[in-house]
Amino acid sequence: MKYKLKELAQIQYGKDHKKLKDGNIPVFGTGGLMRYGDNYLFEGDSVLIPRKGSLNNLQFVTGKFWTVDTLFWTKIDVEKVIPKYLFYVLKRFDFAQMNVGSAVPSLTTALLNELEVEIPDINLQKSILNKIFPFESQITNLSELNDNLVA
């Protein structure tokens, strides 16, 4: 079924992180994990979408997190879409081609909200994810092994 992204997720703005004290909650920016702070914006599964900068660097997070103001986070309607499935669907888009900025690549909520995505029923989403997870797990394990070899 076709949906507009706004029917699947509320797109939220990140906030300035400079007033956060050091802590154990991950703080994400467009480039990935920046630091750890003492507060969080949301707890749960979310797709993080760059607002400024490297527009194709989508991230999937789970648990408590904070995002800086150059990054959108999503509150996902889990009745319609499994958060990890939405992440994979959105990864297929070339957000850099949707750039509305001049000097700095940028996306807007208005543009993202109108983005059309094809989402099958929950059971098919689960079936697809069950086929992807073993590969994702293997990639993670190999990446950790590679990091240990470099260190």
QUIBELZI-V637447 format. One record per backbone hydrogen bond with DSSP energy under -1.0 kcal/mol. NH is the residue of the N-H (numbers start at 0). CO is the residue of the C=O. E is the energy in kcal/mol with one decimal. If there is no record, write none. Layout:
# QUIBELZI-V637447
<<NH & CO & E> <NH & CO & E>>
This chain:
# QUIBELZI-V637447
<<2 & 116 & -2.7> <4 & 114 & -2.3> <5 & 112 & -2.0> <6 & 3 & -2.3> <7 & 4 & -1.7> <8 & 4 & -2.3> <9 & 74 & -2.7> <11 & 72 & -3.5> <13 & 70 & -1.0> <14 & 66 & -2.7> <19 & 16 & -1.9> <24 & 36 & -2.5> <26 & 34 & -2.7> <27 & 65 & -3.0> <28 & 31 & -3.0> <31 & 28 & -1.7> <33 & 26 & -3.2> <34 & 26 & -1.2> <36 & 24 & -3.3> <37 & 20 & -1.1> <40 & 64 & -2.6> <41 & 64 & -1.5> <43 & 62 & -1.9> <45 & 60 & -2.5> <47 & 58 & -3.4> <48 & 71 & -1.7> <50 & 69 & -2.9> <51 & 69 & -1.8> <52 & 104 & -2.2> <54 & 52 & -1.6> <56 & 53 & -1.8> <57 & 55 & -1.5> <58 & 47 & -1.9> <60 & 45 & -2.6> <64 & 41 & -2.0> <65 & 25 & -2.1> <67 & 27 & -2.5> <70 & 67 & -1.6> <71 & 48 & -3.4> <72 & 11 & -2.2> <74 & 9 & -2.3> <76 & 7 & -3.3> <77 & 75 & -1.2> <79 & 76 & -1.7> <80 & 76 & -1.9> <85 & 81 & -2.2> <86 & 82 & -2.1> <87 & 83 & -2.0> <88 & 84 & -2.3> <89 & 85 & -2.8> <90 & 86 & -2.0> <91 & 88 & -1.1> <92 & 89 & -1.6> <94 & 92 & -1.1> <96 & 93 & -1.1> <97 & 94 & -1.4> <98 & 95 & -1.2> <99 & 105 & -2.6> <106 & 50 & -2.2> <111 & 107 & -2.2> <112 & 108 & -3.2> <113 & 109 & -1.0> <114 & 111 & -1.4> <116 & 2 & -3.0> <118 & 0 & -3.1> <124 & 120 & -2.1> <125 & 121 & -2.6> <126 & 122 & -2.0> <127 & 123 & -2.5> <128 & 124 & -2.7> <129 & 125 & -2.4> <131 & 127 & -1.5> <132 & 128 & -2.9> <135 & 131 & -2.3> <136 & 132 & -2.8> <137 & 133 & -2.0> <138 & 134 & -2.4> <139 & 135 & -2.3> <140 & 136 & -2.5> <141 & 137 & -2.6> <142 & 138 & -2.4> <143 & 139 & -2.4> <144 & 140 & -2.2> <145 & 141 & -2.5> <146 & 142 & -2.3> <147 & 143 & -2.0> <148 & 144 & -1.9> <149 & 145 & -1.8> <150 & 146 & -1.8>>
